[in-house]
């Protein structure tokens, strides 16, 4: 059943009049929806899916009657990902889409010393947020994560559990040696192509970050966080 995100507080247990032209286009032109078809809507704040049935269709409005709602499990842990900017715009799009399909509550891109000097227009950022919205709809998540492009990285103001991943084995811990506290924020820092510099490595250590090596092989910047997340999922959250 198709799910759609509505940026509204007006989802309720009665008639719904839809005027969002983008969703109307998808329902009429793409999905070929007809009377009595059911659709799920969710808002930007709650963990509730609202199921509605189509009772009227025209080019400007679609009217729905409420069918039922589904209260979903509330996930109160907060995983925050700090991703070094990769070397291509399309990698950013791929990374964002996959981030949403798993579970991070906040995404922060930052420019590491070895990051490429990518130019990000407002149109590109709007495109990234559209990718997030579409991935939320398809992945059965409800809460839209924050997306930030940081101009400055302030390590001193990052609190609680702080992990940075490195290709160097010296003084590195393993993921399975950690005892993570998911009642606090957990911040995860992923390297750029060619890894963090020695200066960045020293700065992380100076600010009480935990240095972690994932494997003998060097993983791509767009692969490393997936390995981290699924280990955390299997070990702590599932």
Secondary structure, DSSP 8 states (H G I E B T S, - for coil): --EEE---S---SS-EEE--HHHHHIIIIIS---TT-EEEEE-SS-SEEEEEEEEEE-SS-EEEEEEEEEE-------EEEEEE--S-HHHHHHHHHHHHHS--SEEEEE--TTS------HHHHHHHHHHHHHHHHHHT--S--EEEE-SS--GGG--SEEEEE-S--TT-B-GGG----TTS-EEEEE--TT---HHHHHHHHHTT-EEE---SS---HHHHHHHHHHHHIIIII-
